Amino acid sequence: MQLPLADRLLYAVGSLGNATLFWTLGAWLIYFYAPPEERGLPLLIPLAVVAVARGAGQLLEALDDPLIGWWSDRTKSRWGRRIPFLLFGTPLLAFTFWLLWTPPSGASALLVVVYFFVVLELFYFANTIVGAPYEALQAEIATTSIDRVSLGVWKVFFGTLGLVLAVVVSPQLIEHIGFAGMGATLAVIALVSLYLMLFGLWRRGTLSREAVLHEEQIGLRESVRVSLTHRPFLALALSFVLFSLGYNILIVLMPYYVTVIHGLSEGDVTFFLAGVIAAVVIALPIMGRAADRFGKRAVYAISMAGIGAYLVFLGVGAFRALVPGIDLETQARVLIWLSGVGFAALFVFPGAMMADVIDDDTARSGRRRAAVYYGMFKTLEKLAQGMAVVIFGVLLQVFGYTADRSLGIQLALPIAGVFALAGFAAVVLWYHLRGIGERDALPAPITTT
């Protein structure tokens, strides 16, 4: 039976809140604590320190994702397995997000670093409490390949609205009401969207529906061990991390690129990233139709190959005028906008392909471990963002991020492209699953027995 449109929309609206907070951190957190000297903003923490602190914090906190997923899978309450986590975790998520933009004024750099690290850890813990159960629902409420792609597209649609708030609207909020005002505004929006999803589906009974196929409980260690020995999961996870690295580097680069290379304001970041989001939205239905014809794996892999090569080219096109009669700023905007076509696949396919991984594991084991797998996947998503920040921060620190020493900014795009190309290789070589009735236009991957 096809999943009702109302349920798909209610579930997908929750991704607006998650995406808003996640991508706002990716775009602005490093810039807020370590702005370029040209902007005349206070340096709260040296760039290399904040990059390493954030990366280390994400690495440490990521360890709780499989724990929360395992806990959610085992939970038995009158509200079901997911509602308690979403109900109590959402306010903490919104509050800690706002705290990140309100460090103690006049404090020493050491105190600010401690504040940054502790609040960031609390934010990521709340994000896990909310995120792993939310993502696990996708495999439970959508049981066919068509529904999963459809649900994935709707999630991306609302997630893209969150991305718009994070990278298009947030620069305007920063310019008019400051970073703290921006943080408070987006925190409230995230809270409302997640609770709309929660209470909307609660009334329909969707969240409390059990999907456990085997009542025997499995331990955390065994659940993690099984996921880490599931080859399609490892291949998909590796590709996702590499693809996400490329995208995260592009996003965290933009405030520095716009303000340093073009000498514009933080508000002008809007006009560079708005076109990227528009291209993602335009490409969404194209990705869905292409997946129906050629298979999710094929379209996902080809998208990574295309964007990888494009980002290497963009390392030149965003810094040197190539077309006579067109100034560099205009050329760069258009070229950066076009990258959204390739990145659309990052938002559509990993979640739907993860549902196929969970089905394969269920067929093998007789157990439904959706939240464990999605918890592991959220771990990897955070690691990708943390790794991107560390790589980007070290790159800028070593090679420069000022107007007269900007090689670090220019190298970021080709490096992002290399990561995406590596993700393409991981899928082609090692991922082999397909949804029910789904064709695959790519050759069979390399497998071992």
Secondary structure, DSSP 8 states (H G I E B T S, - for coil): ----HHHHHHHHHHHHHHHHHHHHHHHHHHHHHS--GGGT----S-HHHHHHHHHHHHHHHTTHHHHHHHHHHH---TTTTTHHHHHHHHHHHHHHHHHHT---TT--HHHHHHHHHHHHHHHHHHHHHHHHHHHHHHHHH--SHHHHHHHHHHHHHHHHHHHHIIIIIHHHHHHHHHHHHHHHHHHHHHHHHHHHHHHHHHHHT-TT----S--S---HHHHHHHHHT-HHHHHHHHHHHHHHHHHHHHHHHHHHIIIIIS---GGGHHHHHHHHHHHHHHHHHHHHHHHHHH-HHHHHHHHHHHHHHHHHHHHHHTTS--STT--HHHHHHHHHHHHHHHHHHHHHHHHHHHHHHHHHHHHHHS---HHHHHHHHHHHHHHHHHHHHHHHHHHHHHH--BTTB-HHHHHHHHHHHHHHHHHHHHHHHH-----TT----S-------
